[in-house]
Amino acid sequence: MSEVDPIKQAVQHLRRLPGVGDKTATRLVYWMLRAPEGTIPELSASLLRLAEEVRQCSVCGDLTGTDPCAMCADPRRDDALVCVVEHPQDVLAFERSGEFRGRYHILHGAISPLDGIGPSDLNLRSLLERLRGGQIKEVIIATDPDVEGDATALYIGRLLAGVDVQVTRLAHGISVGTEIEYADAVSLARALQNRRPL
Amino acid sequence: MSGIEAIVLQTRAFGEADRVVSLLTAAQGRIDAVAKGARASRRRFGGALEPGTAMVAELRRGRGALPILTAAHEVRGPASVRDDLDRLMYLTYGCEVMARLAAPEQESAQLFRLLQVWIELLEGDGPVGVGHRLAFEAKALTFFGAAPALRRCGVCGRPLEGTVRFRPEEGGGVHASCGEGASVQASELALLDDLRRTPLAQVHTVALPDLEPWRLARWIEHLTAGALKSREMLAQLGL
């Protein structure tokens, strides 16, 4: 028998999750203890499946339980367009927009010299391999509009300079719904730089 | 602590929602302050916490050890730098060097001005290269008060000539008879001294023969007891 109290142990583990403090972790544990029979084993089994089955897609790098992932295996998507994003969650954001029907490529981070993260730490080699196939006509770089995202976008732009593919980047500027009066100066400057004819 | 002119050096995550932002100021050196909610939402500070951004910072004492950055006014972020990978890397490197050298609560007007000039140079149309970086490093070390001996022996004070040694522990360049260290030509150290004395905007006028490109960066690392993280990326790009 373990000497550690199982309730305390579960609280300690849950506290490691983002956004979960002591109180929330305790509340979750007592909720699970009162939940219908089978809840805890089912939850445990699904967490175990995450650890055992989820891998990076060998094509795009997204986290998936099947390889290739459902997005890469979907024949209805446009092979000529690839959207390069920093994180798997970014794919979900694009899918919510409903505007993009191409493929994705996930870098799993961004170049951050101040954190010692360089190009070799990103999923870039497989992007070059995908481009060798010749089907991709445009690479849309959708990294975050911060210094790390800019550095990553510029690096990829340089990396692909010799490749026969159009490289574009998402437009930057003020958010939809923002009142200009309250827009920050940096975003406003970007919006001016990226203005387009009506 | 209201209305302090500052330049953002770097930020790091602080808890779930906040960031600690390192600011360089002229009067008070480096100030590390908590930017509440900066991780959870970009609405409050927008792009104001990006490295190299100049601002007038509003700070107040909090309950913790660090002051709270309550607002950033007159924000001026680097613009054209962010469209050029090399300049962007030089910008982050310059910010990291300053974050290392500028001490908290210590007047740092010269370092502050140097960073302003560095950013102006990077924002300009003129060329920027290894010589500029070396000049920046040499000036930063000088303003920090730890300029290496480049023309005279760090031990005996006599002029350096021919093949000499270079070692941080000995104060920079030394005669072979005065101390140990890596072999280096006195002419190379003299060139570094020329760069130190040349305004950044005029560095391109100084001819650069083969130089060991990281001699001064290693000096900064020795003084601050840790590797400059952005140096590896610069090296990869030949900067």
Interface residues (C-beta under 8 A of the other chain):
Chain A: P18 G19 I111 P113 L114 D115 G116 G118 P119 P145 D146 V147 D150 A151 L154 Y155 G157 R158 A183 D184 A185 V186 S187 A189 R190 Q193
Chain B: Q10 E16 F45 G46 G47 A48 E50 P51 G52 T53 V75 R76 G77 A79 R82 D83 D84 L85 L88 M89 L91 T92 Y93 C95 E96 K229 S230 E232 M233 L234 Q236
